[in-house]
Amino acid sequence: MKRQEIEEKVKDFLIEEIEIDEDLIKNEASLQKDLGIDSLDFVDIVVLVERNFGFKIKPEEMAGVDTLEKFYDYIEKKINN
C-alpha cells in the first residue's frame, strides 16, 4: 500500500469516526495536543486500524509515536514488512 493511500484512510477515519476537524489534520500535528486524541479515542483508533489495515496495534510499539506523521510511518512500516 502506498503512503498516500495510508494517509487518506487515516484522515478519513479521523474525520468520520473520531470527529476531528479536517483543518487540524496536518503531518506535524501532535496526536494529543493538536488533535485532542485521548485514551478512549485511541481505543477506537486501534479498532479502525485493524479494520482498515489488517493488523493490531501493540501499545509498546507506539512509544514515541506522538505526531500524525509518525503514526503514518508506523502504519506504513507494519503493512509493508
N, C-alpha and C positions, 0 to 999 in steps of 0.2 A: 504494500500500500504506500502511495506517495505521501510526502509530508503535507501537501496541500489538502489531500483528502482527509487526513487526520485532523488538521486544523479546522476544516469545515464541519466535520462531525462533532468535534468537541464544542465548537462555537454554537452549533445548532442546539445541542442538548443543554448547554449552559443557559442559553436564552429561553428555550422552550420549557425545560424541566426544572431548572434551578431558579429561573426567573431573574437572571442577571441582565441589567441594561446593556444593550449591544454597544453603546458608546464606551463602556468601561472595559470591553474586551480588547486588550492590547497585549502583545507578546511580553512586554516588560511589567505587566500588572501583577502585583502581589496577590496571591490567592486569598489570603486572609484580609489584609489591609485594604486593598483596592476593590476586590470583588466581593468581600464580605462572606466568604465561604467559611462556615463553621463546621463543627464535628457532625452535626446532623446532615448538613448538605453533603459532607464528604461521604457519608454512608450511601446517600443517593448516587453520588458520582461513581462509587465503586460498582454499584449495580449497573449503571449506564455504560461504564467502560466494558464490563463483562458482556453486556448485551450487544454493544456496538463493535467491539474489537476482539471478543472471544478469549480473554484471559482475565484472571483475578489479580487485583492489586494486592500486593503484600505490604502491610504498613511499614515494615523495616526497609523496604526498597524506596519508600517515599521520603526518607530522611534527606533533607536538603532541597527537596522539590518545593520551592516557595514562590515561583513565578509561573505564569502561564506558559512561557517558552520552555522552561524546564519540564513542565508537565507534558508538553508536546514531545520533547526529547525522550522522556521516559516511555511514553506510549510507542513512539517510533522504534526505539531500541527493543522493546518487548515483542512487537509484532514482526520485526524484520530479522530476528535472531532464530 
